[in-house]
Amino acid sequence: MNTIGTRLAGLLKKYWMPLFMVGSLVYLLYYIRTQLNGIGTGISFELVPLIGSALFQALFWVVSSHLWRTALFTVSDKMLPLTNSFFQLCLGNLGKYIPGKIWGMVARASYLKQNHNIEVGRIIQATYIEQIYLLGSGVVLASIVAAVIIADAKLWFLALLITASIFAAMIYQKPISFMIDFMRRLYKSESVDKISDFRLPPKRMVMMFVLYIVAWLSLSMVMYTLYLSLFPSEISMHMAGVMVLACVAGIIAGFVAIFSPGGVGVREAVIAAILFPYMPVADAILLVLFFRIWLSALEILVGGTLYLRNRNSTA
């Protein structure tokens, strides 16, 4: 019986990454198919804004990949190639479609441990940096945009408070250090090493904060240019601001909704609720669906292609 269990564990360890990729991609394909079935015919796109969506998407990928490798460099002193960092982001994005939201991070950590010999504790620290900046900068940006749109001074204070909290979390690292040490003692495993606090210079902290804002703006502009492609109109700073608020709030809401794979349903509901006062309900729903399909299709195409490429190069 023990032999069978050991065999199964060995097979799972060897093939869990392909199973992870297949499971994520199957769910994504199923989701895209169901959404396409609910969209009527006769929809056309303006080409120029659609090209803009592709350019903003590329900018988002480049900035996000650079930020992740910067986080890894901060904790491990290993500067990985940008393309490799991008592949790791794809792993994380695909994993969010499996209930629990953490499986993409687990896949990414396994890849880094096996291929770059980075300690699990260091990977957890890098993920901590990533998530604090990602979520914190999103709340800051949404607060600033909302403060401008609805003229509420309290939101400026909220943005300042969250900004201070982000920098405090980079300086005071006791919670994440305690968690890593607890895991090491709990599992009594050398795979989670005892580690020291990382050092993030003030200049790098500011740079990462600004670049995460740029990443959020880039992704928001993907949605806005999709809107301009679906519903041609004059470029409006006010409408662009509304799109930023809707995109950031929707994605953060979907992220914290652990019960929803990929934030499906939650993200769309929040985005649509913010857009309803500014555009017809049918248009808002159509935009939300196409925004999700756009992101999901790219995650399948790019994530799957990069996985096959990396697998062939290491075979």
C-alpha positions in Angstrom: 0.0 0.0 0.0 2.8 2.3 0.9 4.5 1.5 -2.4 1.4 2.5 -4.4 1.1 5.7 -2.4 4.8 6.5 -3.1 4.3 5.8 -6.8 1.2 8.0 -7.0 3.1 10.8 -5.1 6.0 10.5 -7.6 3.7 10.6 -10.6 1.9 13.6 -9.2 5.1 15.4 -8.5 6.3 14.7 -12.1 3.1 15.5 -14.0 1.3 18.0 -11.8 2.4 21.0 -13.9 0.9 19.6 -17.1 -2.3 18.7 -15.1 -2.4 22.2 -13.7 -2.0 23.8 -17.2 -4.7 21.5 -18.7 -7.1 22.1 -15.9 -6.7 25.9 -16.1 -7.0 26.0 -19.9 -10.0 23.7 -20.0 -11.9 25.9 -17.6 -10.9 29.0 -19.6 -12.0 27.5 -22.9 -15.3 26.4 -21.4 -15.9 29.9 -19.9 -15.1 31.7 -23.2 -17.4 29.4 -25.1 -20.3 30.0 -22.7 -19.8 33.8 -22.9 -19.6 33.8 -26.7 -22.9 31.9 -26.8 -24.6 34.7 -24.9 -23.4 37.4 -27.3 -25.5 38.3 -30.3 -24.4 38.6 -33.9 -23.9 41.7 -35.8 -21.2 43.2 -33.5 -18.4 45.1 -35.3 -15.1 46.6 -34.1 -13.2 49.7 -35.0 -9.7 48.6 -35.9 -7.6 51.6 -34.6 -8.9 51.4 -30.9 -8.5 47.6 -31.1 -4.8 48.1 -32.0 -4.6 50.4 -29.1 -5.9 47.7 -26.8 -3.2 45.3 -28.0 -0.5 48.0 -27.4 -1.8 48.8 -23.9 -1.9 45.0 -23.2 1.7 44.7 -24.2 2.7 47.6 -22.0 0.9 46.0 -19.1 2.7 42.7 -19.6 6.2 44.4 -19.9 5.7 46.5 -16.8 4.2 43.6 -14.7 7.0 41.3 -15.8 9.7 43.8 -14.8 8.0 44.4 -11.4 7.9 40.7 -10.7 11.5 40.1 -11.5 12.4 43.2 -9.4 10.6 41.7 -6.5 12.5 38.4 -7.0 15.8 40.3 -7.3 15.1 42.2 -4.1 14.8 39.0 -2.0 17.2 36.7 -3.9 19.7 38.9 -5.8 18.9 36.9 -8.9 17.8 39.0 -12.0 15.9 36.7 -14.3 15.2 37.4 -18.0 12.1 39.5 -18.7 10.6 36.7 -20.8 11.1 34.2 -18.0 9.4 36.6 -15.6 6.5 36.9 -18.0 6.1 33.2 -18.2 5.8 33.1 -14.4 3.1 35.7 -14.5 1.2 33.6 -17.0 1.4 30.7 -14.6 0.0 32.8 -11.8 -2.8 34.1 -14.0 -3.9 30.7 -15.2 -3.9 29.3 -11.7 -6.4 31.9 -10.5 -9.1 30.0 -12.4 -8.8 27.0 -10.1 -10.8 27.5 -6.8 -8.7 28.8 -4.0 -6.8 31.4 -6.1 -3.4 30.3 -4.7 -2.6 27.5 -7.2 -1.0 29.9 -9.8 1.4 31.1 -7.0 2.1 27.5 -6.0 2.9 26.6 -9.7 5.1 29.6 -10.0 7.0 28.8 -6.7 7.5 25.2 -7.9 8.9 26.4 -11.2 11.3 28.9 -9.5 12.5 26.3 -7.0 13.2 23.7 -9.7 14.5 25.9 -12.4 16.3 28.7 -10.6 17.0 27.2 -7.2 15.3 30.1 -5.3 14.3 29.2 -1.7 10.6 28.8 -1.1 10.8 31.4 1.7 12.3 33.9 -0.7 9.5 33.2 -3.2 6.9 33.9 -0.5 8.6 37.2 0.3 8.6 38.2 -3.4 4.9 37.3 -3.6 4.3 39.4 -0.5 6.0 42.4 -2.2 4.0 41.8 -5.3 0.6 41.5 -3.6 1.1 44.4 -1.3 2.1 46.7 -4.1 -0.5 45.3 -6.6 -3.5 45.6 -4.3 -2.4 48.7 -2.4 -1.5 50.7 -5.6 -4.9 49.7 -7.0 -6.8 51.0 -4.0 -4.7 54.2 -4.1 -5.4 54.7 -7.8 -9.1 54.0 -7.5 -9.4 56.3 -4.5 -7.7 59.2 -6.4 -9.9 58.7 -9.5 -13.1 58.4 -7.4 -12.0 61.6 -5.5 -11.8 63.5 -8.8 -15.1 62.1 -10.2 -17.3 62.5 -7.2 -15.3 65.4 -5.5 -14.9 63.7 -2.1 -11.9 64.9 -0.1 -12.1 61.9 2.2 -10.9 59.7 -0.7 -7.7 61.7 -1.0 -7.0 60.9 2.6 -7.7 57.2 2.0 -5.2 57.3 -0.9 -2.5 58.9 1.3 -3.2 56.4 4.1 -2.9 53.3 1.9 0.3 54.7 0.3 1.8 55.0 3.8 0.6 51.5 4.6 2.4 50.1 1.5 5.7 51.6 2.5 5.2 50.5 6.1 4.6 46.9 5.0 7.9 47.0 3.1 9.8 48.2 6.2 8.0 46.3 9.0 8.1 42.7 7.8 7.4 40.8 11.0 4.0 39.3 9.8 5.5 37.7 6.7 8.6 36.6 8.5 6.5 35.0 11.3 4.4 33.2 8.7 7.4 31.7 6.9 9.0 30.6 10.2 5.7 29.1 11.3 5.4 27.1 8.1 9.0 25.9 8.4 8.4 24.6 12.0 4.9 23.2 11.2 6.0 21.1 8.2 9.5 20.4 9.7 10.8 20.7 6.2 13.9 22.1 4.7 11.9 23.3 1.7 10.9 26.3 3.7 14.1 27.8 4.9 14.6 30.2 7.8 15.2 33.6 6.1 16.1 37.1 7.1 14.1 40.2 6.2 14.7 41.7 2.7 16.0 45.2 2.1 14.0 47.4 -0.3 15.8 50.7 -0.8 13.5 53.8 -0.7 14.2 54.7 -4.3 13.2 51.2 -5.4 10.0 51.4 -3.2 8.9 54.6 -5.0 9.8 53.2 -8.4 7.8 50.0 -7.8 4.8 52.0 -6.5 4.8 54.3 -9.5 5.2 51.4 -12.0 2.3 49.4 -10.4 0.2 52.5 -10.9 1.3 52.5 -14.6 0.4 48.8 -14.8 -3.1 49.5 -13.5 -3.5 52.4 -15.9 -2.4 50.3 -18.8 -4.9 47.5 -18.0 -7.6 50.1 -17.6 -6.8 51.6 -21.0 -7.2 48.1 -22.5 -10.8 48.2 -21.3 -11.3 51.8 -22.5 -9.9 51.2 -26.0 -12.1 48.1 -26.2 -15.0 50.4 -25.4 -14.0 52.8 -28.1 -13.7 49.9 -30.6 -17.2 48.6 -29.7 -18.9 52.0 -29.4 -16.9 54.6 -31.4 -17.0 58.0 -29.8 -14.8 60.9 -29.0 -12.0 60.3 -26.5 -13.1 61.6 -23.1 -10.9 62.1 -20.0 -13.9 61.7 -17.8 -15.0 58.4 -19.4 -11.4 57.2 -19.3 -11.4 57.9 -15.5 -14.6 56.0 -15.1 -13.1 53.1 -16.9 -10.0 53.2 -14.6 -12.2 53.2 -11.6 -14.4 50.3 -12.9 -11.5 48.2 -14.0 -9.4 48.5 -10.8 -12.4 48.1 -8.5 -13.7 45.1 -10.5 -10.4 43.3 -10.6 -9.6 43.8 -6.9 -13.1 42.7 -6.0 -12.7 39.5 -8.1 -9.3 38.8 -6.5 -10.5 39.0 -2.9 -13.6 36.8 -3.8 -11.8 33.5 -3.0 -14.9 31.5 -3.7 -15.0 32.6 -7.3 -12.4 31.1 -9.8 -10.8 34.0 -11.6 -13.2 36.3 -9.9 -15.8 35.3 -12.5 -19.1 37.0 -11.9 -17.8 39.2 -9.1 -15.5 41.2 -11.3 -18.1 41.6 -14.0 -20.8 42.7 -11.5 -18.6 45.4 -9.9 -17.4 46.8 -13.3 -21.0 46.8 -14.7 -22.4 48.5 -11.5 -19.9 51.4 -11.9 -20.5 51.7 -15.6 -24.3 51.7 -15.5 -24.7 55.4 -14.7 -22.5 56.4 -17.7 -23.7 54.1 -20.5 -26.7 51.9 -21.5 -27.0 48.7 -19.5 -26.8 46.5 -22.6 -23.6 48.3 -23.7 -22.0 48.0 -20.2 -22.8 44.2 -20.1 -21.4 43.7 -23.6 -18.2 45.6 -22.8 -17.7 43.6 -19.5 -18.1 40.3 -21.4 -15.6 41.3 -24.1 -13.1 42.6 -21.6 -13.1 39.2 -19.8 -13.0 37.3 -23.1 -10.1 39.4 -24.3 -8.1 38.7 -21.2 -9.0 35.0 -21.0 -8.2 34.4 -24.7 -4.8 36.0 -24.3 -4.1 34.0 -21.2 -4.9 30.8 -23.1 -2.9 31.8 -26.2 0.1 33.3 -24.5 0.2 31.2 -21.4 -0.2 27.9 -23.3 2.3 28.8 -25.9 5.0 29.8 -23.3 4.4 26.7 -21.4 4.9 24.5 -24.4 8.0 26.5 -25.3 9.5 26.2 -21.9 8.6 22.5 -21.7 10.3 21.8 -25.1 13.4 23.8 -24.1 13.9 21.7 -20.9 12.9 18.3 -22.4 
